[in-house]
Amino acid sequence: MLWIPQLTQDGSYTFFSEEFGEAFHSHQGAKAEAFEKFAEATRLAQKAQSNRLKLLDVCYGLGYNTAAALEVIWTVNPTCQVELYGLELDATVPKSAVAPALLQPWSATVQNVLTALATHHVCVRSHLEARLLIGDARQSIQTIRQRKFQADAIFFDPFSPRRCPQLWTVEFFQAVATCLGSTGLLSTYSRSAAVRSALIEAGFQIGTIPLERSHLRHDWAHGTVGALSQNSSLQPLSQMEQEHLHTCAAIPYRDPTLNDSAEKILERRAQEQRSSTAESTSSWRKRWGIA
Ligand SMILES: C[S@@+](CC[C@H](N)C(=O)[O-])C[C@H]1O[C@@H](n2cnc3c(N)ncnc32)[C@H](O)[C@@H]1O
């Protein structure tokens, strides 16, 4: 597959997937997104005080979330020992992302890591043991689970729920939860009610990633953070966000055998929504003045 880089507003590049009909990152900035919604949201600067950290990058793509994490960790603590797994369906994505223009935002050390992972799918050196598992994340998560890997941080970054529902189901989150340590944090850019209710049903406590600056009325968060136990770093959901979880939009995606097609998962949810008596999402939007 040939991937054509697209410039984002912070000067870093992303790809666009014709198959999923979506860009890999926010057009506001691929690099900025990796830092704000993943490295910062999972508190890596604080966690890097410890000598060892375990990271799980679900939907590795160009490797930007891994790259931002390593930059943050080794700036705070250059000798922190990192163990990392990346899960990615399509090996041509990381391979095409090791072109000079795409690597340019990162330090030489991190550029070398991304290049080794894209080329050999493994990178073992002082302070790092990293592996990229190529395949459907619904299957490769089982490998990590069998190895009893307990992550301090999970970056959860599939295409959006409507385009890639198979990675936002209650059952996949349950599998991912078994790979998160008791004090670990999972972060995702999604603020959707279906995603948040799936996380809750899978056993997560959740918090919001608040917007810092002035924002449009229809915007309410940068994403969601999850933990397996009450964690003081979780930012409570606003009243508006909590009420969103009682609407039809909060009916989660389900995939009982972790094997269904996107179409089947979408149809199963649509059916559940049709028979639901929950408040309609349009009435919630109207109540909160969301266009
Ligand atoms: C939004 S992009 C991820 C961007 C990435 N985190 C980065 O920093 O470049 C979604 C990625 O998920 C991958 N993907 C799609 N379906 C998948 C699946 N079932 N299992 C694993 N990866 C999948 C795509 O190939 C794509 O690289």
The ligand as an SDF file (V2000), in Angstrom:
LIG
                    3D

 27 29  0  0  0  0  0  0  0  0999 V2000
   -6.0890    6.2580   13.8480 C   0  0  0  0  0  0  0  0  0  0  0  0
   -4.8460    5.2090   13.1980 S   0  0  0  0  0  0  0  0  0  0  0  0
   -3.6590    5.1370   14.5010 C   0  0  0  0  0  0  0  0  0  0  0  0
   -2.6820    6.2610   14.5120 C   0  0  0  0  0  0  0  0  0  0  0  0
   -1.4550    5.9380   15.3190 C   0  0  0  0  0  0  0  0  0  0  0  0
   -1.6960    5.7650   16.7260 N   0  0  0  0  0  0  0  0  0  0  0  0
   -0.3530    6.9060   15.0470 C   0  0  0  0  0  0  0  0  0  0  0  0
    0.1290    7.5760   15.9560 O   0  0  0  0  0  0  0  0  0  0  0  0
    0.0340    7.0080   13.8850 O   0  0  0  0  0  0  0  0  0  0  0  0
   -5.5740    3.5910   13.3390 C   0  0  0  0  0  0  0  0  0  0  0  0
   -4.6220    2.4530   13.0360 C   0  0  0  0  0  0  0  0  0  0  0  0
   -5.3220    1.2350   13.3590 O   0  0  0  0  0  0  0  0  0  0  0  0
   -4.9190    0.2460   12.4440 C   0  0  0  0  0  0  0  0  0  0  0  0
   -5.9580   -0.8090   12.4910 N   0  0  0  0  0  0  0  0  0  0  0  0
   -7.1630   -0.8520   11.8550 C   0  0  0  0  0  0  0  0  0  0  0  0
   -7.8470   -1.9640   12.1980 N   0  0  0  0  0  0  0  0  0  0  0  0
   -7.0620   -2.6470   13.0710 C   0  0  0  0  0  0  0  0  0  0  0  0
   -7.1960   -3.8750   13.7650 C   0  0  0  0  0  0  0  0  0  0  0  0
   -8.3010   -4.6200   13.6490 N   0  0  0  0  0  0  0  0  0  0  0  0
   -6.1820   -4.2700   14.5710 N   0  0  0  0  0  0  0  0  0  0  0  0
   -5.0670   -3.5130   14.7100 C   0  0  0  0  0  0  0  0  0  0  0  0
   -4.8770   -2.3370   14.0750 N   0  0  0  0  0  0  0  0  0  0  0  0
   -5.8700   -1.9090   13.2700 C   0  0  0  0  0  0  0  0  0  0  0  0
   -4.7900    0.9810   11.1250 C   0  0  0  0  0  0  0  0  0  0  0  0
   -3.9860    0.2900   10.2100 O   0  0  0  0  0  0  0  0  0  0  0  0
   -4.1810    2.2960   11.5910 C   0  0  0  0  0  0  0  0  0  0  0  0
   -2.8000    2.2400   11.5380 O   0  0  0  0  0  0  0  0  0  0  0  0
  1  2  1  0
  2  3  1  0
  2 10  1  0
  3  4  1  0
  4  5  1  0
  5  6  1  0
  5  7  1  0
  7  8  2  0
  7  9  1  0
 10 11  1  0
 11 12  1  0
 11 26  1  0
 12 13  1  0
 13 14  1  0
 13 24  1  0
 14 15  1  0
 14 23  1  0
 15 16  2  0
 16 17  1  0
 17 18  1  0
 17 23  2  0
 18 19  1  0
 18 20  2  0
 20 21  1  0
 21 22  2  0
 22 23  1  0
 24 25  1  0
 24 26  1  0
 26 27  1  0
M  CHG  2   2   1   9  -1
M  END
$$$$
